[in-house]
Each structure stands twice: as structure tokens, then as C-alpha cells.
Amino acid sequence: MTIKWVKSDPLVMNGEPFCYGSRLTVRQVLQARANGMTLVDMLKDHPELRVVGIAEAYAFAAANRDRYAEFFAKDGSLVGPGYTIDEAAALPQRLRIPGVVIKAAVPA
């Protein structure tokens, strides 16, 4: 069985795309990231989420940039911390999107 990690149903969450197995919309996941939540923070606060599910939410946002424009920086990357290279290593290649899923470390 293949899981569709981001779903949309007019009877669930008012039709807002949401993450499989959770009551979190893609917009809420993007807001958490924009507010500085890392992958580890999100998984700790929302144990129902999965590493691949969060990456799918980011990829969904990238494929629907008009809908989520406020979460993208001028350079086209998603605002906030993304996955590190190590965190993204287990993801399917198609989800290792630089600037969207994977965010370069900010120099100290």
C-alpha cells in the first residue's frame, strides 16, 4: 500500500491539504517551520508526523507556490530551518529538494 502523505478532502479541515495521520494542515507545518521549528522539534511536538510526511508537505508547498507564497523567500527557498543533509539521507531522492526540504546550515 502506498501512502498519500498529503491529502485534501472537502469534509476534512475545511478542504485544506493536511498531513496523513494528523490533524495538521500543510499550512500549519509551514508556519511551524517559519517560526523556527526544526524537524526534531516538529517530531517531538507532533509524534503522529513522520519524517517523510513532513518532507512531502514541503514538496507539496513547492508544487503549489501560489497557494503558499508567504512561506517562500525571494530566493525561492522555504523560510525557516529545513532538513539537514543527514536528516534527508533516508528520504527518497525526489524529496531531497535543495532550499525546500534541505536547507543549508547557516554559518555561525
Sequence and secondary structure as in RCSB ss.txt:
>XXXX:A:sequence
MTIKWVKSDPLVMNGEPFCYGSRLTVRQVLQARANGMTLVDMLKDHPELRVVGIAEAYAFAAANRDRYAEFFAKD
GSLVGPGYTIDEAAALPQRLRIPGVVIKAAVPA
>XXXX:A:secstr
    SEE BTTBGGG  EETTSS BHHHHHHHHHTT  HHHHHHH TT  HHHHHHHHHHHHHTTTTTGGGB TT
S BSS  B HHHHTTS GGG  BTTTB      
